[in-house]
């Protein structure tokens, strides 16, 4: 894998054995990226999704230090292609972020897998997801713990996610449409909280609704140099944070930016 300059081209192995040349920031829909997506959409290829899923686990996820057998089993058993917008179905197992509309994206598979592992979810955990998106990470979380509340600001994304979850017989999720800034505090305390968009700094208001021992995962910082941080609540007024990997992700909707220094 190599990068050619800031905002340049990422060369990454495709799960189907070819080499995908992917713009590093797919949300910036340049002409070249739009043309690339169009070419992928119109290719007449019979996709072997089972083989692609296996390749994703072995070539993307394991090399990114995701070795928890439970996480690997969950990902290997859940059909990611069922959660991808139809026009991008052939890209379901590619090492890239997939557009969902409204400037939202599915995270790359290895990012979702690593977050899931670092949260160390227990079967009895009560969870909160801020940003339902496609519903894929929602499904992984739901199959890991006991109960999940998932907040989504866009009603069309929430509705589609609910349909996908129902199609996979996942019934321990409550998808709520609305702005998380107005609704996050209405559902009590949680053992696990995941923010699926980035934030400029670790949000204290989410840390305060963690149970003791609860974990909050967030992508923190300024693009392109962000880091995934897991904050664990040790006591009423004490949290411990650890940085687990570097990445980049679009902002969570409605997040206040840190003030910029002005000369």
N, C-alpha and C positions, 0 to 999 in steps of 0.2 A: 504494500500500500504506500502511495507516495503523494505528496502535495506539490503543486507547482504554484508557489506564490500565494499571497493573501487573496482569498476569494477565488482561487483557481480551481483546478480540476482534481478530483479525487479518483484514483484508479483503484477499483476494488473488485475482488472475485465475485462473480455471479453465482448463486446457488445452482444454476443450470450449467455451469462449466464454462461460460464465456466471460469476457471482461467488460464490465460496465464502466463507462466514463461518466461520472456523475458530478455536476456542479456542487461545490461544497455547501452552498446555501440555497437549497431547493426552493425556499419560500420566495426568493427573488427570481420571479419567473422571467428570466431573460429569454430572448428569441431562441438561443441555442438549447436552453433547457426545455422550453415548450416544444420545440421540434423533436427533441430526444424522447420526451414523454409520448408524443404523438406517434413516433415510430414504434415504440414499445407496444402501444395500444393496438396498432394495426398489424402487428406481426402474427402470422398464422402459425402458432407453435402449440403443439399438444403438450401442456405442462404436466409433469409428473410431480404433483404437490407433495406427495409422501416422501419422495426422494429429496425434494427441495427442502422440506422441513428437517429431514435428517442432516442434510448438508449445512443448513443454517446452524443447527446445534453444534455440529462438529467443527465447522470452519469459522464461525463467527462468535458463538457464545462461549464454548469451552476455552478458546484461546484468550478470552477476556476475563479469565479467572472465575468463571461461574462453574462451580464444581459440586454444588449442593444437589444430591440425587433427587430430592423432592422437587426442586425448581426445574431441573432438567426434564423430569418426568412430566410435569405440568405443561411445559412448553412443547414437549414432543407429542403430547396428546391433544393439544388444542389447535384447531384448524385456523391458523392466522388468516388464510385467504378468505374465510367467511366474514372477517371483520374489516376487510379493506374495501374502500369504494370500488364498485364494479369496474370502472375504467382503469383502475390500477391493480387489478387482481393478479396480473402476471408478475407484479413487483412485490408480492406479499412477503417473500422471503429474501429479498435483496437487502444488502447492508446500507440502508438509506432511510431517511424520513419521508413519509408519504403524505401528500397534501390531503386535507379533509374538507377544505372550504373555510371561509371566514378567517383566512390566514392561520389556521390551525393545522397541526401535523400529528401523525403517529410517530412516536419516537422510533429510532432504529431498534431492531430486535435485541441486540446485545445490551443496549441501554436499559430497556425494560427488564431484561433478565437480571442484570446486575443490581438494579434497584430492588427487585423482588428478593434477591438473595441477601442483600445488606440489611433489609428490614427484619429478617429472621422471624417471619410471621408464625404464630402458634395457632393451632386449630380453634382455640377458644377466643381469639382476638376479635375485638370490635374495631372496624376500620372506617376511615374517611378518605375519599378520593376527591380532590379538587380539580375538575376538568375531566369529564367522562370521555370526550373525544369519540373514537371509534368503538369503544367498549372492550377492546382486546385486553388492555392492562386491567380493566375492571373485572373481566372474567378470570384472569390469573389471580387477582387479589381475592375474589370471591371464593375460588376453589382452594385458597390457602387458609382462610380464616372462617370465623363463624357468621359475621354480619358486616355488611358494607353499605355505607351511605355515599353516593356519588353525586357530586354537584356539577351541573353543566349549564352554562349561560345561554347557549344556543338551542332552541327548542327542536330544530330539525336534527341536530346531532344527538340530542337526548332521545328523541323518538326512535331513530335508527338504531342506536345502541341498545335500547330496550328490546327491540325486535330481535336483534342478534343474540342477546343474552337469553331470551325466551326460546329461541331456536336451539340453543345448546342446553336447555333445561336448567339454567342457572337462576335460582329463585331466592337467594339470600341477599339480593341487592335492591336497594331503594334508590332509583334515579330521580333526582330533584332538579327541575328546571328553574334557574334563577341565578342571580349574582351571588357568588360565594361570600362576598364582603357583607352582604345583608343576611345571609342564612346560616353561615358556618357555626354560629354559636347556639343554634336552636336544637341541636341533637345530642347534647350531653358530652361526656368525655369519651376518648378513644384510646385504644392501645397502639394503633398505627394510623398515621396520616401521610398521604402522598400528594404532593403538588406536581401536576403534569406540565406546568409551564414554569419558566424561570422567574426568579425574583432578584432584586438588587442586593438584598440582605436577608438573613434568616428571620422570618416574621414571628415576632413574639406572641401575637394573639393566637396563632395556631399552637405554639408550644404550650400555652396556658390551658388548652383543652385536651392535653395528653394526661392519661392516667400515670401514676408512678410506674416507672419502667417502660413507659410508652415511647415510641420512636416516630420522629418526623423526618421524612426524606424530601429534600428540595434541591433544585439546581440553582446555584447562587452565583451572582457576579455580573460582569459586563461582557457582552459578546466582543471578540470570539473566545475569550479566556474565562470560562465558567468552571465551577466544580460542583460535583454532587456531594452534599453534606447530609449526614444523618445525625440528628439531635435527639439525645435520650434524656428523658426526665428522671433525675435521680431522687429528687425531693420536691417539696412545694416551690422552692425558690432556686433550685439548682439543676442545671442541665449540662450534659457533656456532649460536645460536638466532635465528629471525626470526618475528615475529608476522605472520600472513597475512590473517586476518579475524576478526571477532567473531561469536560464535554462542552456543548453549546446547544441552546434551546431557545425558541421564541418566548417572549414574555407571557406570563399569566395575565389574562385580561383583567383590567381594573387595578393593577398593582401600581402603587405610587413609586415613582423613581426617586432615588436619592438625589438631593440637591447637588447641582454641579458647581464647581468652584469658578467664579468669574473674576478676571483680573480687573 
